Amino acid sequence: MNMLQGLPYYVRVIVIGFGFIGGFWIAVGVNPEIEIIRAFAEWANSVKPNLGVVFWLIPVVDSVFSVSIAYALGGWLGLLATFIAFVGGLLFICCPLWGILFGGLGAVLGFFASENR
């Protein structure tokens, strides 16, 4: 059984997935989404010059969409929970205890945010 399965959808996908994991990838220094987009942009430029620019709009649209979904599902408390979890992901490499504490606090706040909506 997946240990995250009992958590509300908002906590699993937005707070942990978008917040904590997003912060973790920035802390590691490699963002898989950017690497995939870079590969597609290079391919598109080889097919038709300057077509790859379109692929660089994807992260912007994705971020705006994710933040708006986070707000729609959790309100301001949900956004705060996602931001705190993001900070936890950033801290996880250098200070694992603080990363876990911030990630856990974000998850708890996300739980309350999802219950209040």
C-alpha positions as CSV (number, residue, x, y, z in Angstrom):
1,M,0.0,0.0,0.0
2,N,1.3,3.5,-0.9
3,M,1.8,5.4,2.3
4,L,0.6,8.7,0.7
5,Q,-2.6,7.1,-0.5
6,G,-4.5,8.1,2.6
7,L,-3.7,11.8,2.2
8,P,-6.1,14.1,0.4
9,Y,-5.5,14.7,-3.3
10,Y,-4.4,18.3,-2.7
11,V,-1.7,17.3,-0.2
12,R,-0.3,14.5,-2.4
13,V,-0.3,16.3,-5.8
14,I,0.0,20.0,-5.0
15,V,1.8,20.3,-1.7
16,I,4.1,17.4,-2.0
17,G,4.3,17.0,-5.8
18,F,4.4,20.7,-6.9
19,G,5.8,22.2,-3.7
20,F,8.2,19.9,-2.0
21,I,9.5,18.0,-5.1
22,G,9.8,21.3,-7.0
23,G,11.9,22.8,-4.3
24,F,14.0,19.6,-4.1
25,W,14.8,19.6,-7.8
26,I,15.9,23.2,-7.6
27,A,18.1,22.3,-4.6
28,V,19.7,19.4,-6.6
29,G,20.3,21.7,-9.5
30,V,18.6,19.6,-12.2
31,N,15.1,20.2,-13.3
32,P,13.8,17.2,-15.4
33,E,11.1,19.3,-17.0
34,I,13.6,21.9,-18.3
35,E,15.9,19.1,-19.6
36,I,13.0,17.5,-21.5
37,I,12.0,20.9,-22.9
38,R,15.6,21.7,-23.9
39,A,15.7,18.5,-25.9
40,F,12.4,19.2,-27.7
41,A,13.5,22.8,-28.4
42,E,16.8,21.6,-29.9
43,W,14.9,19.1,-32.0
44,A,12.4,21.8,-33.1
45,N,15.2,24.2,-34.0
46,S,16.8,21.5,-36.2
47,V,13.5,21.1,-38.1
48,K,12.7,24.8,-38.4
49,P,14.8,27.6,-36.9
50,N,13.3,29.6,-34.1
51,L,10.5,27.1,-33.6
52,G,12.1,25.9,-30.3
53,V,11.1,29.2,-28.7
54,V,7.6,27.9,-28.4
55,F,8.7,25.1,-26.1
56,W,10.1,27.6,-23.6
57,L,6.6,28.9,-22.9
58,I,5.7,25.5,-21.4
59,P,7.3,26.1,-18.0
60,V,5.7,29.5,-17.7
61,V,2.2,28.2,-18.6
62,D,2.8,25.2,-16.3
63,S,3.8,27.3,-13.3
64,V,0.8,29.7,-13.8
65,F,-1.6,26.8,-14.2
66,S,-0.2,25.0,-11.1
67,V,-0.3,28.0,-8.8
68,S,-3.9,28.8,-10.0
69,I,-4.9,25.1,-9.3
70,A,-3.2,25.3,-5.9
71,Y,-5.3,28.4,-5.1
72,A,-8.5,27.0,-6.5
73,L,-8.2,23.8,-4.4
74,G,-6.7,25.2,-1.2
75,G,-7.2,28.9,-1.1
76,W,-4.6,31.2,0.5
77,L,-3.8,28.5,3.2
78,G,-3.1,26.0,0.4
79,L,-0.8,28.4,-1.3
80,L,1.0,29.0,2.0
81,A,1.2,25.2,2.5
82,T,2.7,24.7,-1.0
83,F,5.2,27.5,-0.4
84,I,6.3,26.1,3.0
85,A,6.7,22.6,1.4
86,F,8.7,24.2,-1.4
87,V,11.1,25.7,1.1
88,G,11.3,22.3,2.8
89,G,12.3,20.8,-0.6
90,L,15.0,23.5,-1.0
91,L,16.4,22.8,2.5
92,F,16.2,19.0,2.2
93,I,19.7,18.6,0.7
94,C,21.6,20.9,3.1
95,C,19.6,20.4,6.2
96,P,17.5,17.2,6.0
97,L,15.8,17.7,9.4
98,W,14.6,21.2,8.5
99,G,13.5,20.0,5.1
100,I,11.4,17.3,6.7
101,L,10.0,19.7,9.2
102,F,9.0,22.3,6.6
103,G,7.7,19.6,4.3
104,G,5.7,18.1,7.1
105,L,4.3,21.5,8.2
106,G,3.3,22.2,4.6
107,A,1.6,18.8,4.4
108,V,-0.3,19.5,7.6
109,L,-1.4,23.0,6.5
110,G,-2.3,21.5,3.1
111,F,-4.5,18.9,4.9
112,F,-6.4,21.7,6.7
113,A,-6.6,23.7,3.5
114,S,-8.1,20.8,1.6
115,E,-10.6,20.1,4.4
116,N,-11.8,23.8,4.5
117,R,-12.6,23.9,0.8
